[in-house]
Amino acid sequence: MMQYQLLSVVTGGVSDTNTRAPSGTLPNIPWRRAGVRHNPNEIYLDIIEEVDAVLDAVGNVISFDVAGCIQIQSKLSGIPDLLLTFKDPTIIDDCSFHPCVRYARYEADSIISFVPPDGNFNLMRYRVRPSVLKMGFTPPIICTPSFRYETGSTAGSTMIGVIDIKLSARSISTLFNMESRKSSVTIEEVSVTIPFPKIVKTANLKVNFGQVLYDEASKIAKWTVGNLDDKMRLQLTGEMKLESARRPDENPPLGITWKIPSASLSGLSVGGLSITGEYYKPYKGVRNIAKSGRFQIRCS
């Protein structure tokens, strides 16, 4: 299970909810029910960033974009009033917030002030400022697909295709490690979706690790890998039979999914969290997650 990093919490004081947001009484905070009680009191923040990217068949990045969200699991009693700060808020661009956030306060000093709903909710969504990404993006995964087509050896035979996909983890990428670790990074929930040209009749595929399933109706194969580290060298190979002797006009791009815990695409991190209006000291944790969004590999 991925662990949260414990953050220090400032508690106590009188809430200023009455003067700066909804009035501070529950009738004016429709997202929070009355009489909330928890034991223990705790709050967890997930900073999740996704990269949409298009790569060519040899791994060169053609285009990419990074967006993120902050998901919160709140189990706090009473009416806690929270202030969330970031170490470098200039990373954030084009953001939107849950109704509980006082937008005027964020516009003034980039501090997120809010009375949270009880339970799980999305605090905010954002895009990463382009200037932060100017150094480019080095993907954590290397995927090199190859498709070859040739006519069968007998007269009047249909076209035969050969597929070869190599997959490995890159030991060095542009991701930020959000905690010190001596061992190599493990990439989790890795899978490859392979759409075949519509003129493919059948495909016989095999892999040296994981599991591959081919759906003849949709002409799509899914290679499920699971965890991947930089010592593994994975390969999918196979043959395809086409419905005619005509070569496909193009090979559809592959789709890859992956996730890396305790990593960030932008380096965004929490500076602090203070709580007023209540006098308990809650447990609070934060973790970063970097993952794929729409991540495509063009085929040769």
N, C-alpha and C positions, 0 to 999 in steps of 0.2 A: 504493500500500500504506500502511495506517495505521501511523504510527510510534509506537514506545514512548518514554516519557520515561525518561531514564537516572537512576537513583537511586544515591546513595552507599551503600557497603557497608562494614560493620565486619567484619573478619575476624580469625582467630587465636584463641588461648586454648584451653582444655580444655573439651570438651563435658560438660554436666551430664546427659546422657541417662541415665546409669546411676542417677542419684538421683531423677529426676523423672518419668520416663515408663516405657515399657518399659525393660528393664534397660540398653539401649544396645548390646547385642550383636545381630547379625543374626537369630539364632534367635528373638529376642523382638521383632523388627520384621518381621512377615510381609509387609508391603506393600513392602519394599525388598529387592532381590536382592543377593547378595554380589558383591564385586569390581567395582563400577560404576566405569567410567573414561570421562571425556569430555575432549576437547580441541577447542575451548575449553570452559571451564566457564561456564555461563550459566543464568539463570532469568528467566522472564517472567510477569508477573501481569496478568490482565485483570479489571477490576472492571466487571461487566456488570449494569446495572439495567434492569428492564422495568416498564412502567406498564400496568396494566389500567384501562381507562376506558370510560365510556358518555357520549356526547355527544348533544345533541338536534340537530335539523336545521339550526339556525342557529349551532351551535358552542358553546353553553353546556355546561359540564361538569356532568353529573348525579351521577356518582360516579367515584372513582378510588382506586387502591391501588398501592403501589410495592414490589417485591421485587427482590432482587439475589443475585448469586453471585460468588465469586472463583475464576476458573479459572487454573491454573498449568501452565506448561510448564517442567519442571525437567530440566536436563542438568548435574548436579553430581556430581563424583567422590567416592568414599569414603562417609562417613556424616556429612553436614553437619547441624548442629543450628541451626535458624533461629528467630529472634524477629521477629515482624511486629507493628508498631504502627500505629495510625491517629491522624491529627491530632485527630479528634473521634469517639471510639468510641461516644458516647451516641446517635449516629444509628442504630446497629444495635439491632434488636429481634428477638426470637423466632428465634434462629439455630440452625443445626445444622452439624456439622463432619464432615470425613473422620476415620476412625479414628486417623490419625497425630497429631491435635491433642490436646494435654494440656488437657482441659476444665477441670480444677481451676485451672490457671494462668490461664485466660481468665476464669473466675468471680472470681478474686481481684483481678486488676488490668487486665482487658480487653486483655491481650497474648496473641497467638497464638504458642505455642511448639510446634514440630513438627520431626520428621525426615521429609522429603518422600519420597514414592514417586519412582521414576525415570520421567520421561515426563510425559504429560498427565493431570491429575486435577482434580476440583472440591475446593477446600480448604474452602469453606463456602457455605452458603445463609443468607439472612437476609431479614427484612422491615424496612422503614424505619419508625422510631418515629412514631406518628401526630402527636405534637407538632411534629415536623420539617416535616410537610406541612400545618400549620394555615393557612399563607398561601395554600393552594390550588394549582391546577395550570393553567397556560396551555399548551395543546398547541402544538407547533411546526408543525402542519399545520392549514390551514383547509379543510374539506370541507363543501360545502352541496349536498345532494341534493334533487331535486324530481321527484315523480311526478304526472302529471295523466292523467285518464281521461275519455273522451267517447265517445258512441255514434256509430257510422258514419253517413254521410249517407243511405244507402239503407235502405229498409224491411227489417226483419229482420236487419240487419247486426249483427255482433258489436262488442263494446267495443274501442276503440283506446286505447292508452296512449302517453304521451310522457314520456321521461326526460331529465333535464338534471342533470349533476353538475359542479360547479366545484371545482377543486383548486388550492391555492397554499400557499406556505411563509410562516409568520409571521416577520417580521424580529426580533421580540422575544418571548421565551417565558420560562418560569420555570426552564429548564434552566441548570445551571452550566457555564460554559466552563472546562475544566481546563487550557487553555493560551492564551496571548495570541495573538490573530490579528486582523489588520487587515481581512481580506476577510470577506464574508458567509459564514454557515454553509451548507454543502451537506448536505442530507438524502439519505441513500443507501437503496437497496433499497426504494423506495416502490412499493407496489402497492395496488389497491383491489379487493376481492371483492364482487360485487353479486349477492346471491341474489334471484331474481325470484319473485313469487307463483306458486303451482303452476298457476293457471288461465291463465297466459301460454302462448300456443301458439308464437309465434316472436318474435324480437327482432332488429332491424336497428340496429346500433350503430356509431358512428364517434367518433374522438378526434382532437384537434389535436396530440397528442404521445404517443409511446409506442405500445403495441399492445394491442388488446382482442380477447379470444377468448370466444365464447359457446358453452356446452355445452347443447344442447337437451335432452339426457336428464336432466341434473341441474337445469336451469333456473338455472344459475349462470354469470355472466360474470366474467372476471378482466382488469382493466386494469393492465398492467405499465408503470410509468413509468421506474424506475431512479433517477437522481439528480434532485433538485428543489432549486431555490434561490428566494430571495424575489423575483427578477425575473420568474419564470415564472408565467403564468396559463393553466392547463390546463383543458380542458373535454371532457366526454363527452356526446354527445347521441344520441338514437335514438327509434325507434318500436317499440311492441309490439302484437301482435295477440293478443287473448284468445280463449279457447275458447267464451265465451258473452257475453251482453249484461250480465252481472252484474259490478259493480265488486268488486275484491278487498277482503276484509275488512281487510287491513293489508298494508303493505309491509315485508318483513323488513329488519333493520338491515344496513348495510354494514360490512365489515371492512377495516381499513387496517393495513398493515405499513410500518414505517419504522425507520431506524437512523441515529444521529448519532455519529460518532467524536469522541473527546476531549471528551465531554460527560457530565454526571452529572445524575440526577434528584434526588439528595439532597445532593450535595456531599461524599460520603465520599471521602477520599483517604488515601494511605499516608503515615505519618509517618517510618518507617524500617524497615530490615531488617538485622539483624545475623546473622553466621554464625560459629559456633564449631565446634571439632572438626576443622577443616581449615584449611590455611594458604595456599591459593590465593586470589586475588582475582577472583571471577567478574564477568562482565558481567550487569547486572540492569536490567530495564526494566519499567515499569508503564504501562498505558493504561486510560482509562475509556471505556465505551461506553453510551450511552442508546438504548433501543429500545422499540418497541411490544410489549406482550403481547397480551392479548385487548382489542383497541381497536375499539370499535363506534360507529357513527353511526346514530342513529335517523332514519327517513325521514318526511317529511311526507305 
